[in-house]
Amino acid sequence: MTNGEPGQPRTDRSPWNWLLVVPIALPLMTFLFNADEPRLLGFPLFYWLQLAFIVVGVTCTTIVYRMTR
């Protein structure tokens, strides 16, 4: 595979790849969601924060994809 230039090997060493650590590390920080309050639309913090983690993961993955293709 090439990076768009013939004869040049593809490299996966882009600094943008470090952004993918965010959606991995964020859910591991339990102090962020170890509470029942506040509630959003009746859902405790844990549930709506998990949905927010999905949005963060999709956003980070999209940014890395677009910056490294």
Secondary structure as the mmCIF struct_conf table of DSSP 4:
data_model
#
loop_
_struct_conf.conf_type_id
_struct_conf.id
_struct_conf.beg_label_comp_id
_struct_conf.beg_label_asym_id
_struct_conf.beg_label_seq_id
_struct_conf.end_label_comp_id
_struct_conf.end_label_asym_id
_struct_conf.end_label_seq_id
STRN STRN1 THR A 2 THR A 2
BEND BEND1 ASN A 3 GLU A 5
TURN_TY1_P TURN_TY1_P1 PRO A 6 GLY A 7
STRN STRN2 PRO A 9 PRO A 9
HELX_RH_3T_P HELX_RH_3T_P1 PRO A 15 VAL A 21
HELX_RH_AL_P HELX_RH_AL_P1 VAL A 22 ALA A 25
HELX_RH_3T_P HELX_RH_3T_P2 LEU A 26 LEU A 28
HELX_RH_3T_P HELX_RH_3T_P3 THR A 30 LEU A 32
TURN_TY1_P TURN_TY1_P2 PHE A 33 PHE A 33
BEND BEND2 ASP A 36 ASP A 36
BEND BEND3 PRO A 38 PRO A 38
STRN STRN3 LEU A 40 LEU A 40
TURN_TY1_P TURN_TY1_P3 LEU A 41 GLY A 42
STRN STRN4 PHE A 43 PHE A 43
HELX_RH_AL_P HELX_RH_AL_P2 LEU A 45 THR A 68
#
